[in-house]
Amino acid sequence: MKKISKVYPLIIALMFSCQAYQEPLSENNISQVLNAEEKLGSFSVVKTVDKPKFWNKIELIRSADTSIDPEIMLKRGRQRDQDIINTFGTDLPSSTDFCLHDMGAPTELKNKTPILLIHGANTTATRSWVDPDGDAKKQGLAQYLKAKGFRVFAITFANKHGDNFVWSSHIGTAIERIKQLTKVDKVDTIGHSKGGFSLRLHVSNVFEKQNPFKQNIRKTMFIGTPHRGIDFSFRHPIINWALIEDTDSPLTYAPLSWKKMLWKGQWVDSKDMYIGSGNFKGQLQILGRLDKVNSLSVLEQDWFTTYNGGDGVVSKSEGIDALMKQGGNLVAKVMKSPVDSSVKVYNLVGEKNNIPGILNEFTGKSDGLLFSYSAGAVQDLTGKGAVLVENKVMNLNHLDLVSSPESMEWIAKSFAN
């Protein structure tokens, strides 16, 4: 069980909480927020935290997008980084808010276009981009790019498995704020995993919220992005047993594909941890049926009923089709929505399934989590005239794609002026 659970800063980085828990701001925090608020058109800068660990500053941005509905984030999915909690003012913030992290100006500004880094699910900007191993020993892509002369920003979303349309709206707002701070016309963007999917919504103008793409991105890069979806938790039913345990571990904050299951000798309901419970909208939206591309693993318990729906020996499942429908069949819409013609596109795909301590995807070529077929579906990106500059394939796993020396060097060269 311990080995399986190590996957979930990662399996959660894409895929998929207990009674919903929402902790309100204290009166002191509310006062602090309102007194510092600076309204700037479609958003407000609520407050700034100066000189947090790793960053030059973090701003709390509040969107004025009235189409953003409240989202539930369960207590197990709360924010745990103290600087991020200090910025939000709570460990369970509202989905109208996000943190904009600023690395500060490099010693020598060699590249005039700033870069916005967009993390995946169940993580933060800090863990994804500046402290990839979580022990403050290894530097990440943000430090690497700053050392190369880039001005670097990153976003932390409030809800770790949040609605991709909300994330897409916030990406647009973050870009507008970066333009104000740096006095530029366009920004470059890098999205990893689920964050790449939200970025794809934005630059392809697939939106439900009130913040469409404004042609303010020069170059965009998708890294380990599920362009054609992901089906990991339906393809590999065994992970449900790793996630059902009622613990406070952030590593296993991911939804179950089984609605009911046989657990410790009795049938139990997955309840709030079920992917269809309403608590994991962002994960529903990136589901894609890929069994016609790579065959299912027929040796896993209840493999057929988990994927297609029905009653198995130890589980009951609605099946991936029903959950894709609940998520609005969004992957199918994205496949038909190319990137805006004003954007130059880069895509990075991993093909090494060696993520330590987890069940790696083995039923087809993958980065350990995401099929190369989905991450490499660049034919869907260029239908409106966007230029695909390069589709790079590296022998790296899903996590190393954003933190290995090889990938960071290629990323920096791609964005150099």
C-alpha positions as CSV (number, residue, x, y, z in Angstrom):
1,M,0.0,0.0,0.0
2,K,2.8,2.5,0.8
3,K,4.4,1.9,-2.5
4,I,1.2,2.5,-4.4
5,S,0.4,5.7,-2.5
6,K,3.6,7.4,-3.5
7,V,2.1,8.0,-7.0
8,Y,-0.3,10.6,-6.0
9,P,1.5,13.9,-6.2
10,L,1.6,12.5,-9.7
11,I,-1.4,10.4,-10.5
12,I,-3.1,13.2,-9.0
13,A,-1.1,15.4,-11.3
14,L,-3.6,14.4,-13.9
15,M,-6.3,12.3,-12.7
16,F,-8.4,12.2,-10.4
17,S,-12.9,14.0,-1.0
18,C,-15.0,12.5,3.3
19,Q,-17.5,15.2,4.2
20,A,-17.0,18.4,2.4
21,Y,-15.1,20.9,4.6
22,Q,-14.9,24.6,4.1
23,E,-13.0,26.8,6.5
24,P,-14.0,30.4,6.3
25,L,-11.5,33.3,6.7
26,S,-11.2,34.6,10.2
27,E,-12.3,38.2,10.9
28,N,-8.7,39.3,11.1
29,N,-7.9,37.8,7.7
30,I,-11.0,39.3,6.1
31,S,-9.9,42.7,7.4
32,Q,-6.4,42.2,6.1
33,V,-7.7,41.2,2.6
34,L,-10.1,44.1,2.2
35,N,-7.7,46.7,3.4
36,A,-5.1,45.6,0.9
37,E,-7.3,45.1,-2.1
38,E,-6.5,46.9,-5.3
39,K,-9.1,46.6,-8.1
40,L,-7.6,46.4,-11.6
41,G,-10.4,45.9,-14.1
42,S,-11.5,42.3,-14.3
43,F,-9.6,41.3,-11.1
44,S,-8.3,42.6,-7.8
45,V,-4.9,42.2,-6.2
46,V,-6.0,41.4,-2.7
47,K,-2.7,41.4,-1.0
48,T,1.0,40.7,-1.5
49,V,3.3,38.5,0.5
50,D,6.9,39.7,0.2
51,K,10.0,37.4,0.3
52,P,8.3,34.0,0.9
53,K,10.6,31.0,0.7
54,F,11.7,30.3,-2.9
55,W,9.9,33.3,-4.4
56,N,10.4,37.1,-4.6
57,K,6.7,37.7,-3.8
58,I,3.3,36.1,-4.1
59,E,0.1,38.0,-5.0
60,L,-3.4,37.0,-4.1
61,I,-5.5,37.6,-7.2
62,R,-9.3,37.7,-7.0
63,S,-11.2,37.3,-10.3
64,A,-14.2,39.3,-11.1
65,D,-15.5,36.6,-13.4
66,T,-19.0,36.2,-12.0
67,S,-19.5,32.9,-13.9
68,I,-17.1,31.1,-11.5
69,D,-19.2,29.0,-9.3
70,P,-18.2,27.9,-5.8
71,E,-16.4,24.5,-5.7
72,I,-16.0,22.0,-2.9
73,M,-12.5,21.0,-2.0
74,L,-12.4,18.4,0.7
75,K,-10.2,18.8,3.8
76,R,-7.7,16.2,2.6
77,G,-7.1,18.4,-0.4
78,R,-6.4,21.5,1.5
79,Q,-3.4,23.8,0.9
80,R,-0.5,22.7,3.1
81,D,2.4,25.0,2.0
82,Q,2.5,27.8,4.7
83,D,3.5,30.6,2.3
84,I,0.5,29.7,0.1
85,I,-1.8,29.4,3.1
86,N,-0.6,32.9,4.3
87,T,-1.3,34.3,0.8
88,F,-4.8,32.8,0.4
89,G,-5.6,33.5,4.1
90,T,-7.0,30.0,4.5
91,D,-6.1,26.4,3.6
92,L,-9.4,25.9,1.8
93,P,-9.6,29.0,-0.4
94,S,-12.4,30.1,-2.8
95,S,-12.1,29.2,-6.4
96,T,-12.4,32.9,-7.3
97,D,-8.9,33.3,-6.0
98,F,-5.4,32.2,-7.1
99,C,-1.8,32.9,-6.2
100,L,0.5,34.5,-8.7
101,H,4.1,33.7,-7.8
102,D,6.9,36.0,-9.0
103,M,10.6,34.9,-9.1
104,G,11.7,38.5,-9.4
105,A,13.9,40.0,-12.1
106,P,17.0,38.0,-13.2
107,T,20.5,39.4,-12.8
108,E,20.5,40.1,-16.5
109,L,17.3,40.1,-18.5
110,K,18.3,38.2,-21.6
111,N,14.7,37.3,-22.8
112,K,12.2,40.1,-22.9
113,T,9.0,37.9,-22.9
114,P,8.0,36.7,-19.4
115,I,7.0,33.1,-18.8
116,L,4.0,31.8,-16.9
117,L,4.3,28.3,-15.5
118,I,1.0,26.4,-14.9
119,H,1.0,23.3,-12.7
120,G,-1.1,20.1,-12.8
121,A,-3.5,18.6,-10.3
122,N,-2.9,18.1,-6.6
123,T,0.2,20.2,-6.4
124,T,1.3,23.9,-6.3
125,A,3.6,26.2,-8.1
126,T,6.2,25.7,-5.4
127,R,6.2,22.0,-5.6
128,S,6.1,21.8,-9.3
129,W,8.5,24.5,-10.3
130,V,11.0,25.4,-7.5
131,D,11.1,22.4,-5.1
132,P,10.3,19.3,-7.3
133,D,11.5,16.8,-4.7
134,G,9.9,18.6,-1.7
135,D,13.1,18.7,0.3
136,A,14.5,22.1,-0.8
137,K,17.6,20.3,-2.2
138,K,16.8,20.3,-5.9
139,Q,16.1,23.4,-7.9
140,G,13.3,23.4,-10.5
141,L,12.5,24.9,-13.8
142,A,11.7,28.3,-12.3
143,Q,15.2,28.8,-10.9
144,Y,16.7,27.4,-14.1
145,L,14.8,29.8,-16.4
146,K,15.6,32.8,-14.1
147,A,19.3,31.9,-14.2
148,K,19.0,31.9,-18.1
149,G,17.7,35.5,-18.0
150,F,14.0,35.0,-18.0
151,R,11.4,36.8,-15.9
152,V,9.4,33.9,-14.4
153,F,5.9,33.7,-12.9
154,A,3.8,30.8,-11.8
155,I,0.2,30.2,-10.7
156,T,-1.2,28.2,-7.8
157,F,-4.9,27.3,-8.1
158,A,-7.2,27.2,-5.1
159,N,-8.9,23.8,-5.9
160,K,-6.3,21.1,-6.6
161,H,-8.7,19.1,-8.8
162,G,-10.7,22.1,-9.9
163,D,-12.9,22.9,-12.9
164,N,-10.6,23.3,-16.0
165,F,-12.8,26.2,-17.2
166,V,-12.0,28.0,-13.9
167,W,-8.3,27.3,-14.3
168,S,-8.5,28.5,-17.9
169,S,-10.1,31.8,-16.8
170,H,-7.5,32.3,-14.2
171,I,-4.7,31.7,-16.7
172,G,-6.1,34.6,-18.7
173,T,-6.3,36.8,-15.7
174,A,-2.7,35.9,-14.7
175,I,-1.5,36.9,-18.1
176,E,-3.2,40.3,-17.9
177,R,-1.5,40.8,-14.5
178,I,1.9,39.8,-15.8
179,K,1.5,42.2,-18.7
180,Q,0.8,45.0,-16.2
181,L,3.8,44.2,-14.1
182,T,6.3,43.8,-17.0
183,K,4.9,46.3,-19.5
184,V,4.8,43.7,-22.3
185,D,2.2,42.9,-25.0
186,K,2.5,39.1,-24.9
187,V,3.5,36.4,-22.4
188,D,4.8,32.9,-23.0
189,T,3.1,30.0,-21.2
190,I,4.0,26.4,-20.1
191,G,1.4,24.0,-18.9
192,H,2.1,20.6,-17.4
193,S,-0.3,17.7,-17.2
194,K,-3.8,18.9,-16.2
195,G,-2.5,22.5,-16.2
196,G,-1.6,21.9,-19.9
197,F,-5.2,20.8,-20.6
198,S,-6.5,24.0,-19.0
199,L,-4.0,26.0,-21.0
200,R,-5.3,24.2,-24.1
201,L,-8.8,25.3,-23.3
202,H,-7.6,28.9,-23.1
203,V,-5.5,29.2,-26.3
204,S,-8.1,27.2,-28.2
205,N,-11.0,29.4,-27.1
206,V,-13.0,26.5,-25.5
207,F,-14.5,28.5,-22.6
208,E,-17.6,28.7,-20.5
209,K,-16.3,31.4,-18.2
210,Q,-16.2,35.2,-19.0
211,N,-12.5,35.3,-19.9
212,P,-11.8,34.3,-23.6
213,F,-8.4,34.2,-25.2
214,K,-7.1,37.8,-26.0
215,Q,-4.3,36.8,-28.4
216,N,-1.8,37.8,-25.7
217,I,0.4,34.7,-25.8
218,R,3.5,34.6,-28.0
219,K,4.6,30.9,-27.5
220,T,2.9,28.1,-25.6
221,M,4.2,24.8,-24.5
222,F,2.3,21.7,-23.5
223,I,4.2,19.2,-21.4
224,G,2.7,15.8,-20.6
225,T,-0.7,17.1,-21.5
226,P,-3.7,14.8,-22.1
227,H,-4.8,16.2,-25.4
228,R,-6.9,13.1,-26.0
229,G,-7.7,12.4,-22.4
230,I,-6.6,9.8,-19.8
231,D,-8.2,6.6,-18.5
232,F,-5.7,5.4,-16.0
233,S,-8.0,4.9,-13.0
234,F,-10.6,3.0,-15.1
235,R,-7.9,1.0,-16.9
236,H,-6.2,0.0,-13.6
237,P,-8.9,-0.8,-11.0
238,I,-6.3,-1.9,-8.5
239,I,-5.6,1.7,-7.5
240,N,-9.0,2.0,-5.9
241,W,-7.8,-0.1,-3.0
242,A,-4.9,2.3,-2.6
243,L,-7.2,5.3,-2.4
244,I,-10.2,4.1,-0.3
245,E,-8.3,4.2,3.0
246,D,-9.6,7.2,5.1
247,T,-6.4,9.0,5.8
248,D,-5.3,12.6,5.9
249,S,-2.5,12.0,3.5
250,P,-2.3,14.5,0.6
251,L,-0.6,11.9,-1.5
252,T,-3.7,9.9,-1.9
253,Y,-6.1,12.8,-2.6
254,A,-7.4,11.3,-5.8
255,P,-10.9,10.0,-6.9
256,L,-12.0,6.4,-7.1
257,S,-13.4,4.9,-10.3
258,W,-15.4,2.4,-8.3
259,K,-18.7,3.7,-6.9
260,K,-18.9,0.8,-4.5
261,M,-16.3,-1.8,-3.5
262,L,-15.7,-4.8,-1.3
263,W,-13.4,-3.5,1.4
264,K,-12.3,-5.4,4.5
265,G,-15.0,-7.9,4.1
266,Q,-17.9,-5.6,3.5
267,W,-19.4,-3.5,0.7
268,V,-18.7,0.2,1.2
269,D,-19.7,3.3,-0.8
270,S,-17.0,5.5,-2.2
271,K,-19.0,8.6,-1.2
272,D,-17.2,11.9,-1.6
273,M,-14.1,10.2,-3.0
274,Y,-15.9,8.9,-6.0
275,I,-15.0,10.6,-9.3
276,G,-18.7,11.2,-10.0
277,S,-19.4,12.7,-6.6
278,G,-19.2,16.3,-7.8
279,N,-15.9,16.9,-5.9
280,F,-13.6,16.2,-8.9
281,K,-15.0,18.1,-11.8
282,G,-11.6,18.8,-13.2
283,Q,-10.9,15.1,-13.4
284,L,-14.2,14.2,-15.1
285,Q,-13.3,16.7,-17.8
286,I,-10.0,15.1,-18.8
287,L,-11.4,11.5,-19.1
288,G,-10.9,10.0,-22.5
289,R,-11.7,6.5,-23.7
290,L,-8.4,4.9,-25.0
291,D,-9.1,1.2,-25.1
292,K,-9.3,1.2,-28.9
293,V,-5.7,2.6,-28.9
294,N,-4.2,0.4,-26.2
295,S,-5.9,-2.8,-25.0
296,L,-7.0,-3.1,-21.4
297,S,-5.1,-5.2,-18.9
298,V,-7.4,-8.3,-18.7
299,L,-5.6,-9.7,-15.6
300,E,-6.7,-7.0,-13.3
301,Q,-9.7,-7.6,-11.0
302,D,-13.0,-6.4,-12.5
303,W,-11.2,-4.9,-15.5
304,F,-14.2,-5.2,-17.8
305,T,-17.0,-3.8,-15.5
306,T,-14.8,-1.1,-14.2
307,Y,-14.2,0.3,-17.7
308,N,-17.5,-0.4,-19.3
309,G,-19.8,-0.2,-16.2
310,G,-21.6,-2.9,-14.3
311,D,-21.3,-5.2,-11.2
312,G,-18.0,-6.9,-10.8
313,V,-16.8,-9.4,-8.2
314,V,-15.5,-6.8,-5.8
315,S,-16.8,-3.5,-7.3
316,K,-19.6,-1.6,-8.9
317,S,-18.8,0.9,-11.6
318,E,-20.8,3.3,-13.8
319,G,-18.1,3.0,-16.5
320,I,-16.0,5.5,-18.2
321,D,-18.6,6.6,-20.8
322,A,-21.0,7.7,-18.2
323,L,-18.4,9.7,-16.3
324,M,-17.1,11.3,-19.5
325,K,-20.7,12.4,-20.2
326,Q,-21.0,13.8,-16.7
327,G,-17.8,15.8,-17.5
328,G,-19.4,17.3,-20.6
329,N,-17.4,15.1,-23.0
330,L,-14.9,17.9,-22.9
331,V,-12.0,16.0,-24.5
332,A,-14.0,15.4,-27.6
333,K,-14.7,19.2,-27.8
334,V,-11.0,20.0,-27.3
335,M,-9.9,17.6,-30.1
336,K,-12.0,19.6,-32.5
337,S,-10.7,23.0,-31.2
338,P,-7.2,23.9,-32.6
339,V,-5.0,26.5,-31.0
340,D,-5.4,30.1,-32.0
341,S,-3.4,31.0,-35.1
342,S,-1.5,33.8,-33.4
343,V,0.3,31.3,-31.1
344,K,3.5,29.4,-31.8
345,V,3.2,25.9,-30.2
346,Y,5.7,23.5,-28.7
347,N,4.8,20.0,-27.3
348,L,6.8,17.7,-25.0
349,V,6.1,14.0,-24.7
350,G,7.6,11.5,-22.3
351,E,8.2,7.9,-23.1
352,K,9.8,6.4,-20.0
353,N,7.4,4.6,-17.6
354,N,9.8,4.5,-14.6
355,I,8.2,6.7,-12.0
356,P,9.5,5.4,-8.7
357,G,7.2,3.7,-6.2
358,I,4.0,3.6,-8.3
359,L,2.1,1.4,-10.7
360,N,3.3,2.8,-14.0
361,E,1.2,2.6,-17.1
362,F,2.3,-0.5,-18.9
363,T,-0.4,-1.3,-21.4
364,G,1.1,1.1,-24.1
365,K,3.9,3.6,-24.6
366,S,3.7,6.1,-21.8
367,D,5.5,8.5,-19.4
368,G,4.4,6.3,-16.5
369,L,1.0,7.9,-16.3
370,L,-0.1,9.3,-19.6
371,F,-0.1,7.5,-23.0
372,S,2.3,9.0,-25.5
373,Y,-0.7,8.8,-28.0
374,S,-2.6,11.3,-25.9
375,A,0.3,13.6,-25.0
376,G,1.5,13.5,-28.6
377,A,-1.7,14.3,-30.4
378,V,-0.3,17.4,-32.1
379,Q,-2.4,16.9,-35.2
380,D,-5.3,18.4,-33.2
381,L,-3.4,21.7,-32.5
382,T,-2.9,23.3,-35.8
383,G,-6.2,23.3,-37.7
384,K,-6.7,27.1,-37.3
385,G,-3.2,28.0,-38.6
386,A,-1.2,27.8,-35.4
387,V,2.4,26.9,-36.1
388,L,3.7,23.7,-34.4
389,V,7.4,24.6,-34.0
390,E,8.4,21.3,-32.5
391,N,6.9,18.1,-31.0
392,K,9.7,16.8,-28.8
393,V,9.8,13.3,-27.5
394,M,12.1,12.5,-24.6
395,N,13.0,9.3,-22.8
396,L,11.7,10.8,-19.5
397,N,8.8,10.0,-17.1
398,H,5.9,12.3,-16.4
399,L,7.6,14.1,-13.5
400,D,11.1,14.4,-15.0
401,L,9.6,16.1,-18.0
402,V,9.6,19.4,-16.0
403,S,12.7,18.9,-13.8
404,S,15.4,17.0,-15.6
405,P,18.5,18.8,-17.0
406,E,17.8,17.6,-20.5
407,S,14.2,18.8,-20.6
408,M,14.9,22.1,-18.9
409,E,17.7,22.9,-21.4
410,W,15.3,22.2,-24.3
411,I,12.6,24.3,-22.7
412,A,14.9,27.3,-22.2
413,K,16.2,27.1,-25.8
414,S,12.6,27.0,-27.1
415,F,11.6,30.2,-25.4
416,A,14.8,32.2,-26.0
417,N,14.2,35.4,-27.9
